[in-house]
Each structure stands twice: as structure tokens, then as C-alpha cells.
Amino acid sequence: MKAGKEIKRDIEAALVSANPSVSAGTRKLGGAEAWIATNALHGANGATAGYSGGLVGSVTAGTGRTFTEALFQEALQGAYDEGGNVTKVIAPPSLKAKIGTFTGGATKQQMADKKTVSAGVDIYDGDFGVYDILPHRFMSSTTVIAFDPDLWNQAVLRSIKKNELAKTGDSTKYQLVAELTLECLNEAGNAKIADLNG
């Protein structure tokens, strides 16, 4: 069902977004990028309000800067120092490609029998752990998020349900309804590098 895939994609986009939460009127969840404040590395004048008083605040964009391996390692260390066991890093395509250019002891490999060159980086073995580097098409194009999956939950109030609406002539209409939020057990055990321009 195409609509089912679309709602799952919309949920995924909301979960990784920089959107603040909204409690009045139509409720909205705060995305992971808006949650991570302790280890948020921003460009000049950038800031993340994080969670306070029952709400996840807004993210203020900072001055764009170059994504470097030193910034990447600083973010990973920050999450480690705060008790996180980061195993996943999500990045938009251009920034995932940038991670592929980091030289920290990397060796490019070629499989002679398969005539395949391995040019992309899918695993980064760093000082504070081994990280799966995953491309993500629905997140901000200027942010990389490093997270510990054990510190996040999708809290579901109402799972996805199909409801039939009033019939109009020969047309049968349905709606898909779901209600959920993103729960973070320790935002400090995660990290993000924001305001990146490549």
C-alpha cells in the first residue's frame, strides 16, 4: 500500500528532524536533531535548546563550516564521555561522502576477484568505538547525527490504523491515523555536528 509507505516515510523524517515539539493544538514531536543539545557542535551563533519544561526547543542555525575529521572525532568523544555507546552515524548523502574522504588510518581496498573497488566508508573504526555510517535522505542536509540506538524509543500512543471515511458517490475513502512521539533516554549520550557545508 503506497499510503502506508508514505506515512512510514513521514514518521521517519519527523523522527530525525530539527523540528521542535508542540504541545498545544495539533501536537508535534521534537525530532532527534532538536533533542541533542549537550554534544551539539554548531557553527558560530548556532544553538540547540534541547529538552526543557516538557518541550523540545528549536534549533538555531549557525554559520556554515567545513566538515572535518577532527569535528567528527570531537563529537564521538563527547557522546562517549557522557555515557553513550554510539554505534550508528546518519548523514545526508553529501556528508556521508565527505566521511569517505577522512584519512584516519584508512586503507582503500579492492576485491581483485570481484573487480570491485570499495570507495565508500560504511564502517568507521575510531578511538571510542566502531560506527556504522548510514546515508539518510530525510534528514537536514547540513547535519550529521551520531547516536546510541539504546537511548531512543518510538513511544506509540496509537499505532497506524486505517479508518474508512464517509462515502462520496462510488468513491470509498480512507485515512491512516497514528500518534507517536520520540523518546530520548539520555540525549547527552548522542552527538550531532551541525551547520556543515561539506
HELIX and SHEET records of a PDB file:
HELIX    1   1 LYS A    2  VAL A   16  1                                  15    
HELIX    2   2 ALA A   32  TRP A   35  1                                   4    
HELIX    3   3 GLU A   69  ASP A   81  1                                  13    
HELIX    4   4 PRO A   93  ILE A   99  1                                   7    
HELIX    5   5 PRO A  149  LEU A  151  5                                   3    
HELIX    6   6 GLU A  187  GLY A  189  5                                   3    
SHEET    1   A 6 ALA A  40  LEU A  41  0                                        
SHEET    2   A 6 ALA A 191  ILE A 193  1                                        
SHEET    3   A 6 VAL A 144  PHE A 147 -1                                        
SHEET    4   A 6 LYS A  88  ALA A  91 -1                                        
SHEET    5   A 6 GLY A 129  PRO A 135  1                                        
SHEET    6   A 6 ILE A 123  GLY A 126 -1                                        
SHEET    1   B 2 ALA A  47  THR A  48  0                                        
SHEET    2   B 2 VAL A  59  THR A  60 -1                                        
SHEET    1   C 2 TYR A  51  SER A  52  0                                        
SHEET    2   C 2 LEU A  55  VAL A  56 -1                                        
SHEET    1   D 2 GLN A 109  MET A 111  0                                        
SHEET    2   D 2 THR A 116  SER A 118 -1                                        
SHEET    1   E 2 TRP A 152  GLU A 164  0                                        
SHEET    2   E 2 TYR A 174  CYS A 184 -1                                        
END                                                                             
